[in-house]
Amino acid sequence: MTTRRPPAAASQRIAISGGTRIAAVFGDPVAHSLSPAIHNAAYAALAMDRVYLACHVTLERLPEALRAIPALDLLGVNLTVPHKQAALEVVSRLSAEARLLGAANCIVNRRGVLYGDNTDARGLEQALLEIGIALAGRLAIVIGAGGAAAAAIVAAARLRARRIVIVNRTLARAETLAKRFAPASRSSLIEAAGLDALRDTELMADAALLMNATPLGLKTARFVPLDYRATPRDCLFYDLVYAPRVTPFLKPAAKLGRPSVDGATMLLHQGALAFRLFNSVPAPIEVMRRALMEQLGRPPQPRRPARAR
């Protein structure tokens, strides 16, 4: 296990002493993670003798890395790919959210006992509320059928979407996910469809929210065929991934004037939730926002008041 600490922001001074407490993110890869920047900015702002590191942990060594958390007296760790599901086999206790999503992205050290939680759906829900989307009684389309899609489905259901359509290249996977979450989504009708549904003019015309929960487009210049023009002018396009440049999923939507947001806001709210779990104090979210935008090379984005659901 190797540890990488990114450079601190210009306004940040991190002094490490013998009493400094440590939190971290485990991943493979992990060098790209922006979590250290936002958590360390929060620690600096609150004058807390704590530091957040990025640790490269392979899937094979995840069990021993997690079991070392109590021995090293770490506050806890966040987990990124490919560890979120594998951690369930190691962690002693799981939150209802982690069980619902079938994955843990946050492991908290509670007096030597590892407690697994998942902030994905809650972080996305807060990001969507901050944008001000009014989803109640409307259609949400989720592209993908993996762990990120599960979080997107839960978030959309909590925002009282009338109908949620899971679109995936492999229809069977989308159907499995729909069956899994249908019992827990009382107010939302959950359906599955193939990728051709993204060119269904009638379906697209009814959409209030399209969420990309796949890595599609990160390594290619184009996204899968999608009838952007058929969507309503207020339809929100939300990409759960984030990148310094506009993603291929969002670019056509932005050109048409549709509201388009990437996953940086989800990362921010996930980070704020994890910060509170690790430190038992509210996160200074605007400090974390500024640090995140600085890392992405974007101007500061003030928080918008959330609309009522």
Legacy VTK file of the C-alpha trace (Angstrom):
# vtk DataFile Version 3.0
C-alpha trace
ASCII
DATASET POLYDATA
POINTS 309 float
0.000 0.000 0.000
1.495 3.317 -1.046
0.382 6.740 0.078
0.122 9.872 -2.047
-0.514 13.310 -0.671
-1.482 15.945 -3.247
-0.086 19.467 -3.031
-2.057 21.742 -0.739
-3.949 24.697 -2.090
-2.218 28.046 -1.947
-4.306 29.172 1.025
-3.755 25.908 2.883
-1.076 25.054 5.459
-1.088 21.505 6.831
1.148 20.900 9.837
1.522 17.242 10.827
2.425 16.420 14.407
2.632 13.317 16.556
-1.006 13.821 17.450
-2.356 14.313 13.936
-5.313 12.048 13.141
-5.608 10.555 9.654
-8.447 9.838 7.239
-7.927 8.574 3.704
-9.350 7.343 0.434
-8.488 3.831 -0.810
-8.640 3.177 -4.539
-6.995 1.612 -7.576
-6.330 3.957 -9.283
-6.467 6.808 -6.773
-3.940 9.420 -7.924
-6.719 11.362 -9.663
-8.825 11.736 -6.493
-9.792 15.262 -5.470
-10.996 14.149 -2.037
-7.689 15.010 -0.281
-7.904 18.602 -1.510
-11.434 19.189 -0.252
-11.040 17.404 3.091
-7.697 19.053 3.866
-9.169 22.464 3.040
-11.911 21.740 5.576
-9.402 20.675 8.235
-7.364 23.829 7.662
-10.446 26.048 7.878
-11.528 24.444 11.171
-7.959 24.363 12.554
-8.257 20.623 13.172
-5.093 18.590 13.693
-6.113 16.099 11.027
-5.034 15.169 7.522
-6.617 13.288 4.624
-4.476 11.124 2.336
-4.909 9.142 -0.882
-3.732 5.521 -0.601
-3.208 3.203 -3.538
-4.735 -0.113 -2.457
-5.220 -2.994 -4.878
-8.319 -5.172 -4.685
-6.242 -8.114 -3.500
-4.868 -6.154 -0.557
-8.109 -4.413 0.402
-9.004 -6.830 3.262
-5.684 -6.318 5.040
-5.783 -2.568 4.412
-9.258 -2.293 5.958
-8.311 -4.486 8.928
-5.362 -2.168 9.573
-7.647 0.821 10.160
-8.216 0.134 13.892
-4.560 -0.796 14.451
-3.423 2.501 12.900
-6.257 4.379 14.646
-7.401 5.956 11.385
-10.580 8.025 11.550
-11.914 6.157 8.555
-11.581 5.842 4.803
-13.539 6.520 1.678
-13.564 3.812 -0.979
-13.514 4.286 -4.714
-13.415 1.748 -7.535
-13.064 -1.189 -7.397
-13.579 -1.534 -3.627
-17.143 -0.533 -2.793
-18.703 -3.989 -3.055
-15.675 -5.981 -1.889
-15.616 -4.050 1.387
-18.935 -5.612 2.427
-17.140 -8.899 3.103
-14.744 -7.278 5.573
-16.731 -4.619 7.426
-18.347 -5.679 10.729
-21.412 -3.424 10.614
-23.314 -1.824 7.745
-25.794 1.031 7.594
-29.214 0.474 6.059
-28.055 2.637 3.136
-25.029 0.427 2.438
-27.253 -2.649 2.524
-29.789 -1.018 0.218
-27.143 -0.071 -2.344
-25.124 -3.265 -1.917
-21.901 -1.296 -1.526
-19.947 0.805 0.980
-17.979 3.903 0.021
-17.287 5.139 3.545
-15.732 3.090 6.366
-15.745 4.694 9.814
-13.585 3.547 12.723
-15.875 3.463 15.770
-13.657 2.519 18.697
-12.011 -0.265 16.743
-15.188 -1.490 15.034
-15.503 -0.858 11.298
-18.833 0.664 10.263
-19.690 0.781 6.569
-21.933 3.440 5.072
-22.732 4.701 1.581
-23.034 8.399 0.777
-23.547 8.032 -2.995
-27.342 8.369 -3.135
-27.506 11.015 -0.406
-24.719 13.012 -2.037
-26.465 12.911 -5.403
-29.816 13.794 -3.847
-28.290 16.854 -2.176
-26.594 17.870 -5.424
-29.888 17.678 -7.323
-31.727 19.602 -4.608
-29.060 22.291 -4.703
-29.560 22.668 -8.456
-33.242 23.149 -7.756
-34.764 20.388 -9.852
-38.471 19.732 -9.338
-38.721 15.996 -10.049
-41.905 15.098 -8.170
-44.411 13.461 -10.499
-42.035 13.511 -13.473
-39.789 11.138 -15.447
-36.136 10.410 -14.645
-33.942 8.368 -16.988
-30.867 6.602 -15.602
-28.248 5.422 -18.082
-26.307 2.427 -16.751
-26.952 -0.542 -14.479
-24.012 -0.626 -12.070
-23.383 0.760 -8.597
-23.609 4.394 -9.684
-26.935 3.681 -11.380
-28.263 2.183 -8.136
-27.463 5.421 -6.317
-29.114 7.437 -9.096
-32.289 5.347 -8.866
-32.509 5.785 -5.089
-31.910 9.545 -5.354
-34.583 9.938 -8.043
-37.079 7.892 -6.022
-36.428 10.040 -2.937
-37.116 13.118 -5.022
-40.484 11.496 -5.818
-40.020 10.843 -9.518
-43.240 9.394 -10.893
-41.374 7.100 -13.284
-37.742 5.957 -13.476
-36.484 4.256 -16.639
-33.163 2.404 -16.410
-31.464 2.320 -19.807
-28.568 -0.048 -20.396
-26.746 -1.762 -23.251
-27.494 -5.137 -21.640
-31.232 -5.129 -21.028
-31.076 -8.051 -18.571
-28.891 -6.030 -16.191
-31.312 -3.104 -16.291
-34.219 -5.475 -15.610
-32.395 -6.983 -12.631
-31.804 -3.532 -11.171
-35.425 -2.502 -11.742
-36.713 -5.605 -9.939
-34.282 -5.029 -7.083
-35.391 -1.472 -6.322
-39.079 -1.638 -7.236
-40.205 -2.840 -3.757
-38.364 0.012 -1.997
-39.674 2.728 -4.330
-43.285 3.180 -3.331
-44.045 6.338 -5.298
-41.947 5.584 -8.401
-42.632 3.172 -11.235
-39.266 1.639 -12.182
-38.790 0.201 -15.675
-35.935 -1.158 -17.805
-35.084 -0.491 -21.440
-32.283 -0.925 -23.957
-30.122 1.880 -25.328
-32.500 2.396 -28.227
-34.879 4.034 -25.723
-32.594 7.082 -25.797
-33.806 7.696 -29.361
-37.470 7.282 -28.452
-38.850 10.770 -29.144
-41.916 10.278 -26.974
-39.888 9.065 -23.989
-37.316 11.847 -24.329
-40.050 14.481 -24.603
-41.366 13.464 -21.170
-37.993 13.512 -19.371
-37.266 15.955 -16.555
-33.885 14.430 -15.714
-31.313 12.325 -17.574
-28.444 10.926 -15.499
-25.392 9.232 -16.966
-24.224 6.619 -14.454
-21.635 5.028 -16.765
-18.048 5.912 -17.724
-19.193 6.207 -21.356
-17.608 9.156 -23.070
-14.655 9.544 -20.713
-12.318 7.798 -23.159
-14.189 8.611 -26.363
-15.224 11.831 -28.063
-18.872 10.829 -28.387
-21.651 9.487 -26.230
-24.161 6.856 -27.364
-26.906 8.063 -29.756
-29.449 10.138 -27.826
-32.256 12.389 -29.077
-31.249 15.548 -27.226
-33.546 17.784 -29.272
-36.653 15.886 -28.184
-36.092 16.699 -24.507
-37.942 19.613 -22.840
-36.001 22.850 -22.468
-35.910 22.438 -18.683
-34.700 18.828 -18.786
-31.602 18.510 -16.586
-28.668 16.474 -17.883
-26.538 15.241 -14.996
-23.310 13.273 -15.506
-22.223 11.401 -12.380
-18.620 11.535 -13.599
-16.658 14.784 -13.606
-13.759 16.037 -15.670
-11.935 19.334 -16.249
-13.733 19.649 -19.602
-17.393 19.210 -20.499
-18.121 15.503 -20.915
-19.397 14.079 -24.231
-22.733 13.300 -22.535
-23.226 16.930 -21.489
-21.766 18.752 -24.489
-24.729 18.336 -26.923
-27.185 19.217 -24.145
-25.277 22.396 -23.292
-25.225 23.427 -26.963
-29.024 23.163 -26.998
-29.292 25.288 -23.858
-30.374 22.447 -21.590
-29.201 22.692 -17.959
-26.089 20.494 -17.737
-24.112 19.576 -14.616
-21.344 17.071 -13.973
-20.624 14.962 -10.896
-18.432 17.492 -9.116
-21.425 18.606 -7.039
-22.137 14.986 -6.099
-18.492 14.564 -5.039
-18.778 17.708 -2.929
-21.838 16.522 -1.017
-20.473 12.994 -0.647
-17.349 14.538 0.819
-19.343 16.694 3.234
-21.295 13.649 4.450
-18.106 11.628 4.890
-16.432 14.518 6.713
-19.209 14.530 9.295
-19.034 10.741 9.682
-15.262 10.841 10.242
-15.100 13.897 12.482
-18.518 14.181 14.174
-18.765 17.869 13.216
-20.604 19.566 10.315
-18.513 20.045 7.199
-17.618 23.596 6.087
-19.160 22.906 2.705
-18.433 26.275 1.096
-14.739 25.889 1.974
-14.804 22.442 0.404
-16.612 23.808 -2.652
-13.965 26.472 -3.223
-11.173 23.912 -2.892
-12.885 21.566 -5.352
-13.485 24.288 -7.934
-9.858 25.386 -7.571
-8.689 21.846 -8.285
-10.942 21.667 -11.353
-9.824 25.074 -12.576
-13.349 26.470 -12.387
-14.620 29.733 -10.917
-16.259 29.461 -7.487
-19.909 28.481 -7.700
-22.071 29.794 -4.860
-24.667 27.468 -3.418
-28.138 27.946 -4.881
-31.198 27.748 -2.652
-32.917 24.381 -3.033
-36.490 24.275 -4.266
-39.120 22.483 -2.287
-39.600 18.900 -3.390
LINES 1 310
309 0 1 2 3 4 5 6 7 8 9 10 11 12 13 14 15 16 17 18 19 20 21 22 23 24 25 26 27 28 29 30 31 32 33 34 35 36 37 38 39 40 41 42 43 44 45 46 47 48 49 50 51 52 53 54 55 56 57 58 59 60 61 62 63 64 65 66 67 68 69 70 71 72 73 74 75 76 77 78 79 80 81 82 83 84 85 86 87 88 89 90 91 92 93 94 95 96 97 98 99 100 101 102 103 104 105 106 107 108 109 110 111 112 113 114 115 116 117 118 119 120 121 122 123 124 125 126 127 128 129 130 131 132 133 134 135 136 137 138 139 140 141 142 143 144 145 146 147 148 149 150 151 152 153 154 155 156 157 158 159 160 161 162 163 164 165 166 167 168 169 170 171 172 173 174 175 176 177 178 179 180 181 182 183 184 185 186 187 188 189 190 191 192 193 194 195 196 197 198 199 200 201 202 203 204 205 206 207 208 209 210 211 212 213 214 215 216 217 218 219 220 221 222 223 224 225 226 227 228 229 230 231 232 233 234 235 236 237 238 239 240 241 242 243 244 245 246 247 248 249 250 251 252 253 254 255 256 257 258 259 260 261 262 263 264 265 266 267 268 269 270 271 272 273 274 275 276 277 278 279 280 281 282 283 284 285 286 287 288 289 290 291 292 293 294 295 296 297 298 299 300 301 302 303 304 305 306 307 308
